Amino acid sequence: MLLVLDIGNTNITVGLFDGDSLTGHWRLSSLEQTEDEAGLLLLNLLRDNGVSKNGIAGAILSSVVPRLEEVWRCAIREYLCIDPFVVTPKIDLGIKIDMPNPNEIGADRLVNSVAAVAKYGCPLITVDLGTAVTLDVVSAEGAYIGGAIAPGLAVSMATLFSKTAKLPQVALTAPERVIGRDTRSAIQSGIVYGYVGLVDSLVERIFAELGTVTPVVATGGHAEILAKQSKTITWIEPWLTLDGLLILYKRFTDNGR
């Protein structure tokens, strides 16, 4: 089995693949941990899924948090006796990177693009709705050419509540009407429909710059909420990043380590 990890600023997403099948997945908080804490957590996740550590044949991770990346790399080495493969812009991704400074690109953005291209071809746009909202563009020539970044929904909500004493905490769901009839539904409307407008506007501007309409693939914790309201999102792939890690691991092992 293959262990895959995507280490983000808010969550660490862990997956287990048996061949091409995702047999287990978990979202963990990106907390400061020791190598031993991370290793024991991994062993517990595997045990709860009925998997022995000896059943893990390989591991791959992507990360945008260097300090946590090192912790989890060491934990995998120590507790699973596996040297994990780490995604960087320098490896063979199967897509080109047409950017002035590839090292500035978050590994998760590249992994999402790899998975989306494998599923839907190119050109295309991926939209990751997590801690940040990231839009990433792959050209018709199969090159990653950049994108856009905005604060995520949860970040905006947390900022709103921290700066306003009387506003109630609300669930992040789409209200039936844009015109909120109370404070709670007004906040939900502003956040959900406001971000739908942000995503759709950015996508349409990207279409204009590309000179063509492309598939738009949404992923991330809030993809389901926004995609239902969006007029530009065409596909929802909740585990796009994990799928991309599987693809890259196969490419990595096929080419020889």
Secondary structure, 3 states (H helix, E strand, C coil): CEEEEEECCCEEEEEEEECCEEEEEEEEECCCCCHHHHHHHHHHHHHHCCCCHHHCCEEEEEECCHHHHHHHHHHHHHHHCCCCEECCCCCCCCCEECCCCHHHCCHHHHHHHHHHHHHHCCCEEEEEECCEEEEEEECCCCEEEEEEEEECHHHHHHHHHHHCCCCCCCCCCCCCCCCCCCHHHHHHHHHHHHHHHHHHHHHHHHHHHHCCCCCEEEECCCHHHHHCCCCCCCEECCCHHHHHHHHHHHHHHHHCC
